[in-house]
Amino acid sequence: MSKYWAVFKTQLLNSVAYTGDLASGSLMIITFMWIFAQLWRVAYGASGATQIAGLTLRDTLWYLMLAEVIVLSRPRLIRTIAQSVRDGSVAYLLNKPYNYLLYQCSVGLGDSVLRMGANALAGGAVVWLLVGPPPPVMGWPLALVAVLLAWLIDFCIAAMIGLAAFVVEEVRAFEWIYHKVLFILGGLLIPLDFYPPWLQAVAQSTPFAYTVYGPARLFVEPSLARFGALVVGQLFWLAALALLLAFFYRRGVAELAVNGG
């Protein structure tokens, strides 16, 4: 694994050089959190309640902050893989002395770590100023583990969408659909707690809820019981999606060899 650790560190150092990219992402989450704060203040004020579905305004905004950090810090993996398939450069990458998927995972993680930290600091500062301090520090390590597993689940899904370029030339439509599914079933814009019971059940039976909602909800209401249930679900989906990704990868490589790639 030393080679993938080296790739991770190299990509992390490369990310440090692009401070403008980090600043633009931070500016985006600052804008989002300010807008969310105004919208949810009105929603809570109109309801006349201090809590909605067990969440206060402070809980909701801290939930949305971490949800946005998770989504905004993802690497551009789908387009990277799809482009390498379309222009044929994937054939050269496959000849290198490393596993292509593990290489992309290392690059993506190195690209995400610094961006995630910058977004969390910027978004957290805005939410702290607007509604008060974050949830208890004791829950942060639990949320960090959940965020890492969520990142791996997202990597598997994004890599499969990117590898779809072996079959279809353009994958942007699938990428757009995936993003919109995260908005709804992942709980990116609205916590799943606010959904009707039947829709909550549907959303929580998908891997998308374990990518966004699970870690963000654990962050605002940390407990060992919630953490254990979340990690079990994440590990299940990670194992299932990793097996599916390996299958699609082998099929794609076989098709590339048959076609003379």
Protein Blocks (a to p, Z undefined) as FASTA:
>chain_A
ZZmmmmmmmmmmmmmmmmmlmmmmmmmmmmmmmmmmmmmmmmmmmnopabeghiafklmm
mmmmmmmmmmmmpcckklmmmmmmmnopmmmmmmpccdfklmmmmmmmmmmmmmmmmmmm
mmmmmmmmmnopcddfklmmmmmmmmmmmmmmmmmmmmmmmmmmmmpmblklmmmmmmmm
mmmmnommpcfklpcfklmmmmmmpfklmmmmmmmmmmmmgcfklmmmmmmmmmmmmmmm
mmmmmmmmmmmmmmmmmnoZZ
